[in-house]
Amino acid sequence: MKLSPTEQKFVLHWGEMGTRWGVNRTVAQIHALLYLSGRPLAADDIVEALGVARSNVSNSLKELQNWKLVRVSHVLGDRRDHFQALQDVWEIFRLILEERKRREIDPTLTVLRECAIDGAEDQDLDAATLARMQTVLDFLEMLSTSFQDFQHLPPPTLQRMLRMGGQVARFLPAGKEKP
């Protein structure tokens, strides 16, 4: 499978961005390739297109399946597993946010909640330090709650909200308010 120069550019950049987001480069490149292909690809096709080791492709596909971004499909007359990426960018975005929240934010919230409880009893902890910990906890709690509120909104509603952008601020009271 040969990629056009533009497809190569997209796949390479997606891989580079993946590393900046804490995702393995090959995982991100495979996701980009499957997204662009618009059709199921066998692992051998992915190996050929990206020039990476078969074992790396297998491990990367498992990771993408764990994130629910790629699913296995079958092609009539071919016994091999084929892989297809989700094509709805809103669903991709939602799944990535959901998984990152589960892997990163939720464990952090658990520790911060424990710190808030422990900090109230910790005689050696400065009150200002406890207050800073509480500020982080409050911020992440607010983000988590907002995510839950927006998580199940239909994409057209989210699109309208995003298009409104800063215009929403016109409906809020003026001044600097503390959360």
ZIPE-V269220 format. One record per residue. RES is the residue in three letters. PHI is phi as a letter, one per 40 degrees, with the letter a starting at -180 (999 if undefined). OMEGA is omega in degrees with one decimal (* if undefined). D_LAST is the distance of its C-alpha to the last C-alpha in Angstrom with 2 decimals. Layout:
RES&PHI&OMEGA&D_LAST  RES&PHI&OMEGA&D_LAST
//
This chain:
MET&999&-178.9&53.52  LYS&b&178.3&53.10  LEU&c&174.3&49.88  SER&c&177.3&49.99  PRO&d&179.8&48.68  THR&c&176.6&45.60  GLU&c&177.7&44.96  GLN&d&179.8&45.46  LYS&d&179.6&42.97  PHE&c&-177.0&40.32  VAL&c&179.5&41.02  LEU&c&179.5&41.10  HIS&c&179.0&37.85  TRP&c&176.5&36.12  GLY&c&178.4&37.46  GLU&c&178.2&36.21  MET&c&177.6&32.69  GLY&d&-179.9&32.91  THR&c&178.4&33.56  ARG&c&178.3&30.50  TRP&c&179.6&28.43  GLY&g&179.0&30.20  VAL&b&177.1&32.79  ASN&d&-177.1&36.50  ARG&d&-178.0&38.16  THR&c&176.8&40.89  VAL&d&-179.0&38.55  ALA&c&179.6&36.70  GLN&c&178.5&40.06  ILE&c&177.6&41.50  HIS&d&179.8&38.54  ALA&c&-180.0&39.02  LEU&c&-179.4&42.77  LEU&c&178.1&42.51  TYR&c&-178.0&40.01  LEU&c&-173.9&42.31  SER&c&179.9&45.48  GLY&g&178.1&44.60  ARG&a&179.2&47.22  PRO&c&176.7&47.61  LEU&b&173.6&48.85  ALA&c&179.6&50.77  ALA&d&179.2&49.77  ASP&c&177.5&52.96  ASP&c&179.8&51.87  ILE&c&177.0&48.57  VAL&d&-178.3&50.52  GLU&c&-176.3&52.81  ALA&c&-174.4&50.18  LEU&b&-179.7&47.99  GLY&g&178.1&50.71  VAL&b&-176.9&48.93  ALA&c&179.7&50.40  ARG&d&-179.6&50.83  SER&c&178.0&49.15  ASN&c&178.1&46.07  VAL&c&-179.6&46.00  SER&d&-179.9&46.40  ASN&c&180.0&43.58  SER&c&178.2&41.29  LEU&c&177.0&42.15  LYS&c&178.6&41.31  GLU&c&179.0&37.88  LEU&c&176.3&37.30  GLN&c&177.1&38.54  ASN&c&178.3&36.16  TRP&c&-178.2&33.27  LYS&g&179.1&35.02  LEU&c&-178.5&35.34  VAL&b&176.8&39.14  ARG&b&177.9&41.61  VAL&c&173.2&45.29  SER&b&-178.0&47.78  HIS&b&-179.8&51.55  VAL&b&-179.2&54.02  LEU&d&178.3&57.31  GLY&g&180.0&60.13  ASP&b&-175.9&57.92  ARG&c&-177.7&57.36  ARG&c&170.6&54.56  ASP&c&174.0&50.90  HIS&b&-174.0&49.14  PHE&b&-177.1&45.45  GLN&b&178.2&43.31  ALA&c&170.6&39.74  LEU&d&-178.2&37.43  GLN&b&-179.3&37.78  ASP&c&-176.6&34.67  VAL&c&177.9&32.06  TRP&c&178.0&29.26  GLU&c&177.0&30.50  ILE&d&-179.2&30.90  PHE&c&179.9&27.34  ARG&c&-179.2&26.07  LEU&c&179.0&28.33  ILE&c&178.4&27.37  LEU&c&-179.8&23.64  GLU&c&-178.8&24.49  GLU&c&178.8&26.79  ARG&c&177.2&24.58  LYS&c&-179.0&21.79  ARG&c&-175.6&24.54  ARG&c&-170.8&26.05  GLU&b&-174.2&23.18  ILE&c&-177.1&19.74  ASP&d&177.2&21.10  PRO&c&178.4&23.18  THR&c&176.8&20.41  LEU&c&178.8&18.18  THR&d&-179.6&21.26  VAL&c&179.9&21.83  LEU&c&175.7&18.31  ARG&c&176.8&18.48  GLU&c&178.3&21.91  CYS&c&178.9&20.77  ALA&c&178.8&18.22  ILE&c&-179.4&21.20  ASP&c&-177.2&23.70  GLY&c&178.4&21.67  ALA&c&-178.7&21.62  GLU&c&-173.0&25.42  ASP&c&-178.5&26.01  GLN&c&-177.9&27.66  ASP&c&-177.0&27.89  LEU&c&178.3&24.21  ASP&c&-179.2&22.60  ALA&c&179.6&19.55  ALA&c&178.2&17.75  THR&c&177.0&18.68  LEU&c&179.1&17.41  ALA&c&177.8&14.00  ARG&c&176.1&14.02  MET&c&-179.8&15.21  GLN&c&177.9&12.49  THR&c&177.9&9.85  VAL&c&178.5&12.10  LEU&d&-179.9&12.53  ASP&d&-179.9&8.97  PHE&c&-178.8&8.94  LEU&c&175.0&12.42  GLU&c&179.5&11.95  MET&c&177.6&9.58  LEU&c&-178.9&12.32  SER&c&178.7&14.99  THR&c&178.4&14.04  SER&c&178.6&13.81  PHE&d&179.0&17.11  GLN&c&178.6&18.67  ASP&c&-175.5&17.82  PHE&c&-172.7&19.40  GLN&d&-173.4&22.10  HIS&b&175.8&24.63  LEU&c&177.8&24.31  PRO&c&-179.2&27.64  PRO&d&179.0&27.97  PRO&c&178.1&28.84  THR&c&177.6&25.56  LEU&c&179.4&23.63  GLN&c&178.6&25.94  ARG&c&179.6&25.28  MET&c&-179.5&21.50  LEU&c&178.8&21.99  ARG&c&178.4&24.55  MET&c&176.5&22.22  GLY&f&-177.2&19.97  GLY&c&179.3&18.31  GLN&c&179.3&20.07  VAL&c&-177.8&17.28  ALA&d&178.9&15.27  ARG&c&-177.2&18.06  PHE&c&-179.8&17.04  LEU&c&177.9&13.48  PRO&c&178.8&13.27  ALA&c&176.6&14.01  GLY&h&179.9&12.32  LYS&c&-179.9&9.57  GLU&b&173.6&6.36  LYS&c&178.8&3.79  PRO&c&*&0.00
//
